Amino acid sequence: MASLLGYCRAGYENDLAEELTVKASALQCFGYPKFERGSGYVQFVCYNDTDADTLGQKLPVIDTVFARQLVVITDELNDLSREDRLSPVLDAILKHDDESVQNGLLQVEHADTDAGKDLAKFCRKFAVVLRQALRKNRALTFKEKKHARALHVFFTDFDECLVGYSYAQCRSPHANGIFRLKFPSAAPSRSTLKLEEAILSMLSAKQQQQVLRAGGRAVDLGACPGGWTYQLVQREMFVEAIDNGLIADNLMATGLVEHFAADGFNYKPQFGRVDLLVCDMIERPDRVAKLMGDWLVNHWADHAIFNLKLPMKKRYETVTLAMADVLARLQKLDDSFVIRMRHLYHDRDEITVSILRE
Ligand SMILES: C[S@@+](CC[C@H](N)C(=O)[O-])C[C@H]1O[C@@H](n2cnc3c(N)ncnc32)[C@H](O)[C@@H]1O
């Protein structure tokens, strides 16, 4: 049976399984999730083979919370011989090859787990030989085409893999669905990478220019030691940094940052409003979501990017419940909003939400 494969952070399989079940049924596609805890992936097995393809075309990974990548799986290969893995994988791809569809990319991937990382070197080598063989058989374009369908081979062990494809409009552009970033040495905390990934992966280039414009104003709630403020200052924004702790000296020295030792739940912007509110306070997700709603509804901020810290269990349900109230309040306004919720690669037990006013 065809399935939709979702990659996720190890330990989040249950949350992704729940989410895929809800989102597939909203698209009238039915099936059941299959996963092993800690494996870093979930297969949503469809009762109807065409449903997996429908999900592959209609469920963008960016519209999910817990998926890093989504792939339509056509074959599961087990007991691959270590002498010749190429032939069965190639046969599986060619068997499903539809000449009307052009494959412009190949990804040979593995889960983001310790076991998966052991496969990384092998995957890289296998990609080279498979790419050559596919091109020889006219099943892959000679030049990479980022806007064409991509072939995926996902190794779950040295002798097991899942074979499938993804559509350009729905997939993550990154190998293994992981957006890797280099830590900027002048940033005061690794948290900076969470906001950088959020900006680069959740906002279009145009939205980045509008929301984070040079000379614009931002509030950073729970700002210390300043990793998120660093991202805003890099974009030449003026920042009101709210926290009882200390902000790194190099940020204060820019003259763009004002530090207020205040409670983020009571703070109001110095000039009545800001372009962007960011918030990384460690607090209950429903409290943070409500606070973000207050700022947006009252026009204290045009846009918001924030983290919701997640509990150990029922994380999908917690996110849905925490966001339900703010979504209902925003819907009553005349403005429209683009809302994304993502469990980013640089997030830990938290998700990042962006709410942009259009
Ligand atoms: C995860 S850290 C923020 C890290 C920061 N985003 C960075 O990149 O460096 C959470 C911060 O929230 C602050 N915090 C927690 N509750 C707060 C509140 N009610 N008001 C203001 N700050 C708060 C803590 O003092 C802590 O510095």
The ligand as an SDF file (V2000), in Angstrom:
LIG
                    3D

 27 29  0  0  0  0  0  0  0  0999 V2000
   15.1520   30.7120   26.6510 C   0  0  0  0  0  0  0  0  0  0  0  0
   15.6510   32.1760   27.4180 S   0  0  0  0  0  0  0  0  0  0  0  0
   15.6760   33.3180   26.0940 C   0  0  0  0  0  0  0  0  0  0  0  0
   16.8830   33.2050   25.2370 C   0  0  0  0  0  0  0  0  0  0  0  0
   16.9650   34.3360   24.2350 C   0  0  0  0  0  0  0  0  0  0  0  0
   15.8820   34.2780   23.2700 N   0  0  0  0  0  0  0  0  0  0  0  0
   18.2680   34.3170   23.4750 C   0  0  0  0  0  0  0  0  0  0  0  0
   18.2480   34.0660   22.2700 O   0  0  0  0  0  0  0  0  0  0  0  0
   19.3170   34.5720   24.0810 O   0  0  0  0  0  0  0  0  0  0  0  0
   14.2110   32.6360   28.2710 C   0  0  0  0  0  0  0  0  0  0  0  0
   14.3250   33.9950   28.9700 C   0  0  0  0  0  0  0  0  0  0  0  0
   13.0060   34.3820   29.3330 O   0  0  0  0  0  0  0  0  0  0  0  0
   13.0990   35.1680   30.4970 C   0  0  0  0  0  0  0  0  0  0  0  0
   11.7700   35.2330   31.1120 N   0  0  0  0  0  0  0  0  0  0  0  0
   11.0170   34.2280   31.6100 C   0  0  0  0  0  0  0  0  0  0  0  0
    9.8460   34.7190   32.0740 N   0  0  0  0  0  0  0  0  0  0  0  0
    9.8540   36.0440   31.8390 C   0  0  0  0  0  0  0  0  0  0  0  0
    8.9370   37.0970   32.0760 C   0  0  0  0  0  0  0  0  0  0  0  0
    7.7530   36.8580   32.6560 N   0  0  0  0  0  0  0  0  0  0  0  0
    9.2770   38.3340   31.7030 N   0  0  0  0  0  0  0  0  0  0  0  0
   10.4550   38.5960   31.1090 C   0  0  0  0  0  0  0  0  0  0  0  0
   11.3760   37.6410   30.8560 N   0  0  0  0  0  0  0  0  0  0  0  0
   11.0820   36.3730   31.2160 C   0  0  0  0  0  0  0  0  0  0  0  0
   14.1700   34.4630   31.3130 C   0  0  0  0  0  0  0  0  0  0  0  0
   14.7530   35.3700   32.2490 O   0  0  0  0  0  0  0  0  0  0  0  0
   15.1390   33.9860   30.2320 C   0  0  0  0  0  0  0  0  0  0  0  0
   16.2390   34.8910   30.1060 O   0  0  0  0  0  0  0  0  0  0  0  0
  1  2  1  0
  2  3  1  0
  2 10  1  0
  3  4  1  0
  4  5  1  0
  5  6  1  0
  5  7  1  0
  7  8  2  0
  7  9  1  0
 10 11  1  0
 11 12  1  0
 11 26  1  0
 12 13  1  0
 13 14  1  0
 13 24  1  0
 14 15  1  0
 14 23  1  0
 15 16  2  0
 16 17  1  0
 17 18  1  0
 17 23  2  0
 18 19  1  0
 18 20  2  0
 20 21  1  0
 21 22  2  0
 22 23  1  0
 24 25  1  0
 24 26  1  0
 26 27  1  0
M  CHG  2   2   1   9  -1
M  END
$$$$
